Amino acid sequence: MSTLIQELKREHFEIIVMLDEVKELGFLSKEGQKILLSAKDKILSHLEKENEKLYPKIRKAAENDERLKKTLNIIAKDMENVTKSAL
């Protein structure tokens, strides 16, 4: 799982770099829009990866940990909002 975590962290960094580039270029510029659309695709792909590979393992662990279960419920609500915003 640590390999997955490192991969997700790397993707977080890449997304931040892309959004910083958009901020510098301006989201109304052609290049800014191009990078923004690429960032959107990367964010959606990243969220899908988390849903398929990360959260099932956390849900399994939460079966025996009430505190983790509560935290996971909060994260799930936040991620739903993030996904809606990205779309």
C-alpha positions as a Markdown table, in Angstrom:
| # | Residue | x | y | z |
|---|---|---|---|---|
| 1 | Met | 0.0 | 0.0 | 0.0 |
| 2 | Ser | 2.9 | 2.4 | 0.6 |
| 3 | Thr | 3.6 | 2.3 | -3.2 |
| 4 | Leu | 0.1 | 3.4 | -3.8 |
| 5 | Ile | 0.3 | 6.2 | -1.2 |
| 6 | Gln | 3.6 | 7.4 | -2.8 |
| 7 | Glu | 1.9 | 7.4 | -6.2 |
| 8 | Leu | -1.1 | 9.3 | -5.0 |
| 9 | Lys | 1.2 | 11.9 | -3.3 |
| 10 | Arg | 3.1 | 12.3 | -6.5 |
| 11 | Glu | -0.1 | 12.9 | -8.4 |
| 12 | His | -1.2 | 15.5 | -5.8 |
| 13 | Phe | 2.0 | 17.3 | -6.4 |
| 14 | Glu | 1.6 | 17.2 | -10.2 |
| 15 | Ile | -1.9 | 18.5 | -9.9 |
| 16 | Ile | -0.8 | 21.4 | -7.7 |
| 17 | Val | 2.0 | 22.2 | -10.2 |
| 18 | Met | -0.5 | 22.2 | -13.0 |
| 19 | Leu | -2.9 | 24.5 | -11.2 |
| 20 | Asp | -0.1 | 26.9 | -10.3 |
| 21 | Glu | 0.8 | 27.1 | -14.0 |
| 22 | Val | -2.8 | 27.9 | -14.8 |
| 23 | Lys | -2.7 | 30.6 | -12.1 |
| 24 | Glu | 0.4 | 32.1 | -13.6 |
| 25 | Leu | -0.8 | 31.9 | -17.2 |
| 26 | Gly | -4.3 | 33.0 | -16.5 |
| 27 | Phe | -7.2 | 30.6 | -17.0 |
| 28 | Leu | -8.5 | 32.7 | -19.8 |
| 29 | Ser | -5.4 | 32.2 | -21.9 |
| 30 | Lys | -5.3 | 29.4 | -24.4 |
| 31 | Glu | -2.4 | 27.7 | -22.7 |
| 32 | Gly | -4.0 | 28.2 | -19.3 |
| 33 | Gln | -7.2 | 26.6 | -20.5 |
| 34 | Lys | -5.3 | 23.7 | -22.1 |
| 35 | Ile | -3.5 | 23.0 | -18.8 |
| 36 | Leu | -6.7 | 23.4 | -16.8 |
| 37 | Leu | -8.4 | 20.8 | -18.9 |
| 38 | Ser | -5.5 | 18.5 | -18.5 |
| 39 | Ala | -5.6 | 19.1 | -14.7 |
| 40 | Lys | -9.3 | 18.3 | -14.7 |
| 41 | Asp | -8.6 | 14.9 | -16.5 |
| 42 | Lys | -5.7 | 14.2 | -14.0 |
| 43 | Ile | -7.9 | 15.0 | -11.0 |
| 44 | Leu | -10.8 | 12.8 | -12.2 |
| 45 | Ser | -8.3 | 10.0 | -13.0 |
| 46 | His | -6.8 | 10.4 | -9.5 |
| 47 | Leu | -10.2 | 10.3 | -7.8 |
| 48 | Glu | -11.1 | 7.2 | -9.7 |
| 49 | Lys | -7.8 | 5.6 | -8.6 |
| 50 | Glu | -8.5 | 6.5 | -5.0 |
| 51 | Asn | -12.0 | 5.0 | -5.2 |
| 52 | Glu | -10.8 | 1.8 | -6.8 |
| 53 | Lys | -7.5 | 1.2 | -4.9 |
| 54 | Leu | -7.4 | 3.2 | -1.7 |
| 55 | Tyr | -10.8 | 3.5 | -0.2 |
| 56 | Pro | -11.8 | -0.2 | -0.4 |
| 57 | Lys | -8.8 | -1.0 | 1.8 |
| 58 | Ile | -9.6 | 1.8 | 4.2 |
| 59 | Arg | -13.3 | 0.7 | 4.4 |
| 60 | Lys | -12.1 | -2.8 | 5.2 |
| 61 | Ala | -10.0 | -1.5 | 8.1 |
| 62 | Ala | -12.9 | 0.7 | 9.3 |
| 63 | Glu | -15.0 | -2.4 | 9.8 |
| 64 | Asn | -13.2 | -2.8 | 13.1 |
| 65 | Asp | -12.4 | 0.8 | 14.0 |
| 66 | Glu | -15.3 | 3.1 | 14.8 |
| 67 | Arg | -13.1 | 6.3 | 14.8 |
| 68 | Leu | -11.7 | 5.4 | 11.3 |
| 69 | Lys | -15.3 | 4.7 | 10.1 |
| 70 | Lys | -16.4 | 8.2 | 11.2 |
| 71 | Thr | -13.4 | 9.8 | 9.6 |
| 72 | Leu | -14.0 | 7.9 | 6.4 |
| 73 | Asn | -17.6 | 9.1 | 6.3 |
| 74 | Ile | -16.4 | 12.7 | 6.5 |
| 75 | Ile | -13.8 | 12.2 | 3.8 |
| 76 | Ala | -16.4 | 10.5 | 1.6 |
| 77 | Lys | -18.7 | 13.6 | 1.8 |
| 78 | Asp | -15.7 | 15.9 | 1.1 |
| 79 | Met | -14.6 | 13.8 | -1.9 |
| 80 | Glu | -18.2 | 13.9 | -3.3 |
| 81 | Asn | -18.0 | 17.7 | -3.3 |
| 82 | Val | -14.5 | 17.7 | -4.9 |
| 83 | Thr | -15.7 | 15.4 | -7.7 |
| 84 | Lys | -18.8 | 17.5 | -8.4 |
| 85 | Ser | -16.6 | 20.6 | -8.5 |
| 86 | Ala | -14.1 | 19.0 | -10.8 |
| 87 | Leu | -16.9 | 18.0 | -13.2 |
